[in-house]
Each structure stands twice: as structure tokens, then as C-alpha cells.
Amino acid sequence: GAPEHISTATDYNIFVIYTKENYQLHVKFELFAKSLLKFANSGMLLHLHVLTDETSGHSVEQILESEIRRYRRSIIYSLYSMHLCAEQVMDIVNTMTPYFSSTPKSYYSDALFFLSLGLHRIADENMERAILLDCDIVFRADVRLLFNEFEKFAPDHLFGLAPELTPVYRHILYRYRANYPQTDFGSPFYLPPSQQQQQQQQMAANMVSEESSLVLHNGHKLHKLDRFHGPAKHGYPGLNSGVVLLHLQRIRKSSLYHHQLQDGQVRRLTSKYMFKGHLGDQDFFTLLGYEFPNLIYRLDCVWNRQLCTWWKDHGYSDVFDKYFTCKGRIKMYHGNCNARVPE
Ligand code: UPG
């Protein structure tokens, strides 16, 4: 490639969106940059790609330069015009917005909430892998360790996401769960032992009924088949898009993925699950993960320890803690819905 590609080529490509700056967002990005550099010990060069606008971009440069001086680290960073990036994914945004956005019309600002779905168009065509992060992420470990997770991807895995740690999809799947009371979709990741046992018994019982459901091809039976595909010992609470690992090379080549981005497929999925979302890309990833579990690598929650407790005070206090549990040493906190990150 061109000489500039050689000098900036690195395996550690991180994307983050920082637009429409305000004081709160400024503080978040400062913490993001500070903790990123603090824990990025010497080693292979990091390349930070920031999607921003003209006014917010000034802060990005100022914050990064000052933290780079403070921690005496060298990283590469590039600023992208969010406006141009939004144009590159407009078709995806227009398809997704009616299903996964609380605003009925598609505005330019909606693009940022669906950008992950088209990042393979924005990133350099030679870039094989990247990680997209919300700017309310705070690091407690070297981010380069997260890139090791790509090595655990199975050949079909396109994306890697951690579970959603609130009952938001229990709420959204309310009707579906009422129709299919045995489903684990929208249930917490860590199921109580009794429910695990029940799940295993059902799997054994289902082996008998599989044959007839294949003959019948009736929606309900096919659904049952889907549900018992693997030996699951956990629930499927949904996925969180604050941390997204993207195997760009595979995404670009996946006809299955590109087919799922079409309106007909999105309509099919949302109606199958009686789903009306409001969280953008993560709603789509959640449904994609339900329907095609082979496409998404499940990242451990220690890499995206969300802190939002909004649902605890909005009707789900009884079950909230089951969803909010994350065992293990936290590597990255996610201060979503303006939650405070512990010192
Ligand atoms: N962002 C901007 N400017 C804005 C708004 C958002 O740059 O005006 C960027 C920023 O990187 C931010 C990200 O977009 O971190 C996501 O937006 P944010 O407002 O942080 O979303 P939240 O409502 O806090 O989080 C919800 C979910 C979270 C999910 C996110 C995106 O709780 O888990 O990752 O939505 O779907």
C-alpha cells in the first residue's frame, strides 16, 4: 500500500465516537483517554480512531496530547468526520431506525447508534480487526489484552460482545416470553441451578419431538428446535454494544450478515420476537445473537462491566441483581446511563 499505510499499520485499532460535546461527555472522554494510556504499557503501538465533529475534535486533540505527555506513551490517533462516516452507513441507519430507535424519523444523529453495523466500510479496507468502544468506558487493564480475545473466535464468529447486565430485554421481550414461557431469551446469564436442571431435562425431552417438528415445519416447532440447538447452561439476557470486537475481514465477506441487514430480514426477526427496541445497534446484535448464535463470540462481562442501574428502580427490583452479576476481576468498566465508575 501507500507509505503512510506502512507507518500507521498496527494490529491494535480502537474506534470511539465523540460527537456533540458537552461538559459530561468531555469528562467521560478525559477518563477514557487517561485510563487507556495509563494501562497501555510499552509494546505494540495502539491506533485510536476517533469519529468526531469540528468542535468536539478540538477537545479530542487537546485531551489526547495532554495525556500522552503525562504518561509518556506513544500512540497514533486519527480523527474522522462523523458527518462523512454517517453518510457511509445511511442505508443501514434508515433500515434499522424504525425498529430499534425511539425517535420515529431517522436523523443524522441516529447514525452514531448504528455505526458499528457498517464500520467495515469506514475502516481502511486492509484493516482486519478492530474494537469499537463507547467513550464512557474506563480501563483497568491494558486494552491490548482484549485483542487476545480474537484468538478465541470460532471460524464463524464475526463479532464479539459481552452480555447486557440489566433486564432491558426481559422487558422488551415481555410478549414473546409470555407466549413461550420456557424460553431463556431475556433471562439472566447466570441461571439458578434449578432452572439449569430444568433446561437439561427439556433438552432431553425435545430430542424425541425434533423429528416431527421437522416434518411439520410449523413456526412453533421450528422455534423449539432453534431453542435447543446447543447445550446451554445459561440464559440469554441480550448483548451490550459498549464494547464490540469486529472481525472486519470476515464481516466484509459474510453474505449471511449482509442479508440480515436488509429490511425484510429485520422485519422478520423483530416480528418473530415481537420486538420493538430503542438501543440502536445493540438491539440488532441481540436479535442476531438469538437467531444466529454462531456469528457472535460471547465476551466475558469483565471486559464490559456495565454500571447502569436504571431498571432497578423501574419495575425490576426483584430480579435486577440476577442480571447485574458479573464475576471475576474487572478489566473495563462501562459507566452507561451516566453511572459513576468506582475509583
Ligand atoms: N455519543 C457521542 N455523543 C452523543 C451521544 C453519544 O459521542 O451525544 C457516543 C459516545 O461514545 C457514547 C456512545 O455514543 O459513549 C453511546 O451513547 P450513550 O449516551 O453513552 O448511551 P447510553 O444511553 O449511556 O448507553 C446505552 C446503553 C449502552 C449502549 C449504548 C449504545 O446503556 O450499553 O452501549 O446505549 O447503544
Residues whose N, C-alpha, C, O or C-beta is under 5 A from the ligand:
A	BS01	UPG	I17 Y18 T19 K20 L133 D134 C135 D136 N240 S241 G242 L279 G280 Q282 N336 C337 N338
